[in-house]
Amino acid sequence: MAKEPGKRIPRRSLEDTRRLVVHAVENGMHIDDAARVFECGRSTVFGWVKAHREQGPEALTVKQAPGPEPKLTKRQMAQLRGTIRGKDPRQFELDFALWTRDLVREVIQRKFGVSYTRQGVGKLLCRLGLSPQRPLVHAYEQDPERVRRWKEEKYPAIHAEAIAAGASIFFADEAGVRTDHHSGTTWAPVGRTPVVAGTGKRLSVNMISAVSAQGKTHFSFIEGNTNAATFIDYLKKSCSTTSQGRSS
């Protein structure tokens, strides 16, 4: 069904319509006919043609809507960005360590006395060049200087010694595995949650594992927690396994 003449033209196609109408009129089409063919008002067509003749093609460009006035000044927005980048929400006596839209909204209300909706906060954060990201976790006890010395001095010396001795370097850690732990996702029909058969018993086992820079791994299950005796026994097993691998 054809649209009624003079019906509002969608903004996304308005500029193209203006140019088509003006081109048609300049090539001999009567203004009344152009209004009927392109389904817009006669006075609208006349205004477009007049503006094009007086101001040129730029007069047909659709200007971007200005939008509402920002609630925060530029200085306040800069302060907010610095707060989010440089501070922890807990420094404002908030209960969470990561910035959420609700927490940012609360800080804006406290600092500037301005109210925002959650959606408005999201748009504001985007304008500030911020986006939601999964943070990397760094231990606050970590000493940057000791880390530097390990990377630049201690580990290169250990690596050189290992090469001279024909040895391999492994990084070891202790881990625990539980029978009632479930992780990962799977594909299934919408609305029908898949069921995986498992045990209701809460059993656990600990293990020591080690991995080399080349991807070689060793692991061993242990009873209880790791102590000096279990760790020494693990080292003996690992050395034995490595020796067998070289002899073969």
N, C-alpha and C positions, 0 to 999 in steps of 0.2 A: 504494500500500500504506500502510495506517495505521501511524503510529508506535506503538511500545510504550508503555503507560502508565508514567509516571514517568521517561521519557527527558528528558535535559537540554534545557531550553528556550534557544534562542539569546538572547544578551544583548540584541540589538537589538529583540527583541519581548517581552522578559520583563515590562516594566512594563505593556504593553497586556494581556498574559495575566493578570497579577495583578488588574488592575481588572475584567476580564471575569468572572473567577472569583468575586471578592468580590461583584460586582453580582448574579451568578446565585444565590449562596448567600443573600444578603440578600433576594432575591425568591422564596425558597421551595425552591430546588434543594437536595437532600441533598448533604452533603459527598462521599459515595462517588460519587454521580452526577457531580458537578462534576469530581472527579479523573479519572473515566473519559472524560468528554466533552472535557476540555481536556488530557488526556494528561499528567497530572502526579501526583505521589504524594499519598496521602490526608493524611499528616502535613504536607506542604507546604501544601496547601489550608487545613488547620486553622490553621497558623501565620500565613498571610496574613490570614485572617478575624480572628483574635485580635489581630494587630498593628493592623489597620484599626480595630477597635472601641476599642482602647486609645489609639492615637496619631493616628488620623485618616488622611485621604488621603495625607499626606506619607509615611506608613510604606510605601506601595507604590512609591515612587520608587526607581529603580535608581541606586545610588550609583556614581560614577565610580571605576574601579579606581585605587588610589593609585600603582601603578607602582613601579619600583625606586628606591632612594634615590640622589640625584645624587652622582656621584663628586667633583665640585668644590663648594666652598663658594660662597656668594653673592659673597664678596669675590674669590675666585679667578676666578669667571665674569666679574665686572666688569673684572678685570685682563686677562683674555683678550680681552674685547671691545675694550678700549682698545688692546691690542697689535695686533689685526687692523686696526682703523680707523686707527691712527696710525703704524704702522711698516711697513717693507718687509721681506719675508722675507730679503733679502740682508743685512740688519742682524744676522741670527742665523747668518750664514755658510751660508745655504742657497743653492742654485744657481738658484732661479727668482724672478722679480720679482712674481709674482701668488700670492695665497693659494689653495692647494688643500686638500682634506681631509687628504691625506697630510702636507702641511707643517704644518697646524694640529695634527694628531695628534703630530707630532714635537716641536713647541713645547710642547704640553701635557706630554709626557713629560719634556722637559728642565726646564721651569719648576716643575712640580708633582709630578713623579714618578708620574703617573697614566696608565694605559694605556686607550686607547679603540680601538674598531674604526672603520673608515671610515664605516660606517653610523651608528655612535654619534656620531661627530664631526658628521655632517650634521644629525642631530636636535638636537645641542647648539647648532650655529650658528643653526638656525631658532629655538630658544628665546631666543637672544640678539638676535633681530630682524635677522639677516643673511641675505642671499640671494645666489646666484651672479649676477654681472652683468658685462657687457662694459665694461671701463674706458675712459674717455676719455683720450687721450694728450696731455699738455701738455709742451712742451719745457722742460727744467729750466733752460735758459739764459734763458728768458723773464723780462723785467723787468716786474713788475706796474705799476710807476709809469710806465714808458714806454708800456705798453699803454694805461693810463688817459689819458695826455696825447694819444696818437694818437686815441683814440675821442672824447674830450671837447673837444680843442682843434685838433689838426692837421687831422683829416679834415673836421670842419665848415667850417674855413676853405677847404680845397680844394674842398669841395662848393659853397660860396658862390661861389668864383671861377669854377667850371665853369658854374654857372647864369648868371653875369654874362656869360661869354664865349660862351654857347650851345654849350658843349662837353659831352662825355660822359666819364665816369670808367670805366676798365677796369682789372681786376686781372689781371696776366699771370704766367705760370709756364712752365717748361720741362718736358716729359714725354717719355718714350720708349715705343715700341711694339715688341713682338717677335712674330714669326710663330709661335713655339713656345709662346706663353703661352695657356692655356685657363682660363676662369673661368665661373662660373654653373652652374646645374643644369637638368635637363630631366626630364620624366616618361617612364617606360619600364616594361615588365612586370617584376615582381619576379623577381630572379635573372638577368635578362638585361641586362647593362650595354650601353647604346647606344654605337655607334662613330661618331665624326665624322671625315670625311675631312679631312686636313690635310697640310701639308708637313713633312718632317723637317729642312729647312734652317733654320738659326738666323740669320734676317735681322732686322735692327732698323732703326728710323728714329726720329729725334728730331723734335720739333716744339715751337713756341712757340704758346701759346694764351692768350686773354684773355677775360674775361667781365665784363659790367657788372652793376650791381645790378638792372637791369630784365630780365636774362636774355639780352642780346645777346652773341653770341660771335664771335670771329675766331680763326683758327689758320693756321699755315703750317709746312710741313715744311722741315727744314734738314738739311744735311750736317754731320756731326760735332757737336761741342758748341757751345752758345751762347757767343758772344763779342760784343764791342762792335759789330763790323761786321754780324754776322747780326741782332743785336737792332735796330740802326738801320734795316736793310733791312726788318725786320718792321714797325717803327713806320710807315715810309713806306707800305708796302702797306696797313696797317690804316687810316691816315688817308685813303688814296686810296679804299678801299672805303667808308668812312664818308661821304666827300664825295659819292660817286656815289649812295649811298642817300638823302642829303638832296636832291640835285638832281632825283632821280626822284620 
